[in-house]
Amino acid sequence: MEIRYLSSPLEVKGFSVVTNNEAEFSQNGKIPGLWQRFDNTIAVDYKGGERVYGVYFNYEDDHTGNFSVLAGFDGNNVPENINAENITIPSGKYLVFTRQGEMPQIAIDAWSDVWRYFTQGSADYERTFTVDFEHYVNGSHIDVYIAVK
């Protein structure tokens, strides 16, 4: 993990759901269906430089409450008949957890690293619970950005 500074805001377009960790760890998780909807609806031009993001925002409190998740991308190729949402990832300080390998295991492993780090009791950084995001660099590389003070 490493600290990175996002120097300018990033606009992301896509679809969102409201969920919580309790639901996601049960049979009632909404995130897999969200990604399926995104993948089935929006074509991402990777060769043209568009990138995919999972954005976590509107935290009710901390990791125990409800939050919103947006599956999206940084491109402009949303067909007119699709009602995509926009969110701005703010510039700022992020603690980044990186994993490479097979999907979806690397996403699971990266978030396990996040939970382990912030629950160990001696973390050097404190989460802000503002906007966190996953950047899918390619099909076998994920960076999870956690906003910190």
Helices and strands as residue ranges (DSSP letters): E 2-6, E 10-19, H 21-24, H 31-41, E 52-57, E 67-73, E 85-89, E 92-100, H 105-119, E 132-138, E 141-147
